[in-house]
Amino acid sequence: MKNKAIKFFSGAFIIFGLIAPNVQAQGKLTNLNFFTVSFSLQSQGSISDDGTTRIFANSVSRKIDTKDLLNQLARDKYAQGSYTANFFPSGSQLALSGGLFIVVDRNDQLIVDVSDILQFFNGTNEVLSGKINDTTGLASPTITDLTIVQLTFDDTFIPGGGQLNFSLQGLDMVKIKDTSLITGGYTEASSDNVKNITGAGQINGIAFIVAGSMQGSRSEKLAVP
């Protein structure tokens, strides 16, 4: 999920798409960070009063996973006129490319840019553990980065959209492993894990709180900087 240099002071080593393909590019995209979520929404249950006591029923629960998010994004982009159907093809995935959310098909080809609805933000403070090679700036062989991240969703500006908005925040643990290749360059594998992400929002004017988790994964063959 991250989008910054691991060799912080020189900026020579790029991870998570600082040098990433334009989201309008054709063909198979590379340097994609595939994104999955699992959220639980809780909204206020019914309220009654028997004349002496106010009674609050159990909260109303709703689950949202990656498939649900993709389904809503498809309906939103169709309502916008930015996509020709109100559903994405089977095997479609949500991914970050250069810090922007896009939807790609099973062959990593661009379907549609959804970054006007869904955004991801990195915090400014980081805590690193592991080793980085002084010469190449590569993880040697692994590095872990802790940082606060934020995810926002808002389709309320779209006529005919889902009238859904929320903002979530949590601690992201990013693990990066770099492996040199015999033929030159290196392979970088990275994973993000936000075990507990929480926030609040509204759907059709009904307020809710939300908690859950999200993950990211990326693997790429790159040239040594």
SVG drawing of the C-alpha trace seen along z (x, -y; Angstrom):
<svg xmlns="http://www.w3.org/2000/svg" viewBox="-45 -16 73 32">
<polyline fill="none" stroke="black" stroke-width="0.4" points="0.0,0.0 2.9,-2.3 4.2,-4.6 7.6,-6.0 11.3,-5.4 13.0,-3.0 16.3,-4.6 14.9,-7.7 17.7,-10.2 18.8,-9.6 15.4,-8.6 17.2,-6.2 15.3,-3.1 11.6,-3.2 8.9,-0.9 5.1,-0.8 5.0,-2.8 6.8,-6.1 7.9,-5.3 4.7,-3.6 2.9,-3.2 0.3,-5.8 -3.1,-4.4 -4.3,-5.1 -1.6,-2.8 -2.7,0.1 -1.7,3.7 -0.5,5.5 0.3,3.2 3.2,3.8 4.2,2.6 0.7,3.2 -0.1,3.5 -3.2,5.7 -5.6,4.7 -8.1,6.6 -10.4,5.5 -12.7,7.0 -14.9,4.5 -17.8,4.7 -20.2,1.8 -22.3,1.2 -25.3,-1.3 -27.8,-2.3 -30.6,0.2 -34.2,-0.8 -35.0,-3.0 -38.2,-2.7 -39.6,-4.0 -42.1,-2.2 -42.9,-5.3 -40.3,-4.7 -37.2,-3.4 -35.6,-4.2 -34.7,-0.9 -31.9,-0.7 -32.0,2.5 -28.8,4.2 -26.8,2.5 -27.5,3.3 -24.5,5.1 -23.3,5.3 -20.2,6.9 -18.2,5.3 -15.4,7.2 -13.3,6.6 -16.0,8.1 -18.7,5.7 -16.4,2.8 -15.7,3.7 -19.5,4.1 -20.2,0.7 -17.3,-0.9 -18.7,0.7 -22.1,-0.8 -20.6,-4.2 -18.4,-4.3 -21.4,-3.2 -23.6,-5.9 -20.8,-8.4 -20.7,-7.2 -17.0,-6.2 -17.6,-2.5 -19.9,-0.6 -21.4,1.9 -22.6,1.9 -20.4,4.8 -16.7,5.8 -15.6,9.0 -14.9,12.1 -11.4,12.1 -11.2,8.3 -8.9,6.9 -8.5,3.6 -4.9,2.3 -2.8,-0.7 -0.7,-2.0 1.5,-5.0 -0.6,-5.8 -3.9,-5.7 -6.6,-3.1 -7.5,-1.3 -9.4,1.8 -7.7,4.3 -8.8,7.6 -7.4,11.0 -4.6,10.3 -3.6,7.1 -5.0,4.9 -6.6,1.6 -10.4,1.6 -11.1,-1.8 -9.5,-4.4 -11.5,-4.7 -9.2,-7.2 -11.9,-9.9 -13.9,-7.7 -11.3,-5.7 -8.1,-7.2 -5.2,-5.9 -2.9,-8.1 0.4,-7.4 1.3,-8.9 4.4,-11.1 6.0,-9.2 7.7,-5.8 9.5,-3.2 12.0,-0.9 13.5,2.4 15.9,4.6 18.8,4.0 19.3,1.8 22.4,2.1 24.4,-1.2 25.4,-0.8 22.2,0.3 19.6,-0.9 18.0,2.5 16.6,4.4 19.3,6.8 17.4,9.0 14.3,7.7 13.0,4.5 9.9,3.7 8.2,0.3 5.5,-0.7 3.3,-3.7 -0.2,-5.1 -2.4,-4.9 -5.8,-6.2 -8.4,-4.9 -11.3,-7.1 -14.3,-6.2 -16.9,-8.8 -19.3,-8.4 -21.9,-10.9 -20.9,-13.4 -22.2,-10.9 -25.8,-11.2 -27.2,-7.7 -24.2,-6.5 -24.3,-4.5 -24.5,-7.5 -21.7,-5.9 -18.8,-7.6 -16.3,-6.6 -12.8,-7.3 -10.7,-4.7 -7.3,-4.7 -4.9,-2.1 -1.3,-0.9 0.2,0.6 3.1,3.1 4.9,3.2 7.4,6.0 9.8,5.8 12.2,8.5 14.7,7.9 16.4,10.8 19.2,10.3 18.8,12.1 21.6,14.0 20.6,12.3 20.8,8.8 18.4,6.7 16.4,8.0 13.0,9.3 11.1,7.3 8.3,8.8 6.3,6.7 3.2,7.1 1.0,4.8 -1.0,5.8 -3.4,3.4 -4.8,5.8 -7.1,3.2 -8.5,0.3 -11.3,-1.8 -13.4,-4.8 -16.9,-6.1 -19.2,-7.1 -22.7,-7.3 -24.7,-5.3 -27.9,-6.9 -27.7,-9.4 -27.5,-6.6 -24.4,-7.0 -22.2,-4.0 -18.9,-3.0 -16.6,-0.5 -13.7,1.7 -11.8,4.4 -8.6,5.2 -6.9,4.7 -4.0,6.2 -1.8,5.5 0.7,7.6 3.1,6.8 5.9,8.7 8.1,7.1 11.3,7.7 13.2,4.4 16.6,3.0 19.2,2.2 19.2,-1.6"/>
</svg>
